[in-house]
């Protein structure tokens, strides 16, 4: 089982949890200078300004990418800011579940998978409901080892959208 990995510069540490990653490709399509899956290590924080890196990390749909400041005072301020902004997830943590359904969104990621988010069900070929999820990354390249889900094989095989 893979554990989280960390990548640091003078200001922040970015954590990557491979088991949480669905290869939605948001990070590398928006900031390839930092998040380059063809490079080892694949995250190099000096490829962009720290604020830009933080903005992209915060766009990670599964929170497989997270960050913390290397300064404890900045971390405390960040935690407070996120708590105010994300009151819904705090409410859910304490058992409050809003009655509204989250609309389904389908996004085709450039040179990557189809990202589906919202309240939906997935059924197998026997019409049985699979484990409920709020987000799934579906393969478009056809090379996945976990059909129909993306496993990142599009990187290895150089999958590209037709233009």
C-alpha positions, -999 to 999 in steps of 0.1 A, spaced: 0 0 0 14 34 -10 16 61 17 16 98 12 46 114 -3 59 149 4 76 175 -17 89 207 -1 103 241 -9 112 270 15 75 280 20 53 249 17 51 211 17 29 194 -8 15 160 1 4 134 -25 -16 104 -15 -14 80 -45 -43 58 -32 -66 88 -34 -56 100 -68 -80 93 -97 -57 108 -123 -82 135 -132 -51 153 -146 -61 188 -133 -27 193 -117 -5 186 -147 -27 200 -174 -28 234 -155 8 235 -141 31 211 -160 62 229 -149 55 216 -113 34 185 -118 50 164 -146 41 127 -145 70 119 -169 96 132 -145 110 117 -113 102 131 -88 70 141 -106 64 172 -83 91 199 -84 79 229 -65 104 254 -79 86 252 -113 62 280 -103 54 306 -77 41 291 -44 7 309 -47 2 293 -81 11 259 -68 -13 263 -39 -41 273 -62 -36 242 -83 -33 219 -53 -66 233 -40 -83 223 -73 -75 186 -68 -109 170 -69 -101 141 -45 -77 160 -22 -50 135 -32 -29 166 -33 -28 188 -2 -4 213 12 7 229 44 28 259 51 63 253 66 54 282 90 31 272 118 14 307 120 5 305 83 -9 270 89 -31 282 116 -44 311 94 -50 286 65 -70 262 87 -92 290 99 -97 303 63 -106 268 51 -130 262 80 -149 293 72 -150 285 35 -159 249 38 -187 250 64 -207 223 45 -180 196 50 -177 205 87 -215 201 90 -214 167 73 -187 156 97 -211 163 125 -240 144 109 -258 172 91 -266 161 55 -283 187 33 -315 176 15 -304 189 -19 -287 165 -43 -255 176 -58 -259 180 -96 -239 156 -118 -211 172 -137 -192 155 -165 -159 170 -175 -136 156 -203 -101 163 -192 -76 173 -219 -55 143 -229 -70 124 -199 -101 108 -184 -137 117 -181 -143 131 -146 -179 126 -132 -189 143 -99 -222 147 -81 -249 124 -68 -251 94 -91 -251 56 -92 -230 32 -112 -245 -1 -122 -226 -32 -133 -236 -55 -162 -259 -74 -139 -278 -42 -130 -263 -42 -95 -254 -9 -79 -217 -6 -74 -202 11 -43 -217 46 -40 -192 74 -50 -193 112 -54 -166 112 -80 -152 89 -106 -126 91 -133 -134 71 -164 -109 59 -189 -109 73 -224 -76 59 -237 -85 22 -235 -53 11 -218 -65 10 -182 -58 -22 -161 -90 -14 -142 -118 -11 -168 -137 13 -170 -118 34 -145 -88 55 -152 -55 42 -137 -32 68 -153 -22 46 -182 -29 75 -206 4 90 -194 23 58 -202 8 54 -237 9 91 -246 -29 94 -251 -38 127 -268 -71 143 -278 -77 147 -315 -74 183 -325 
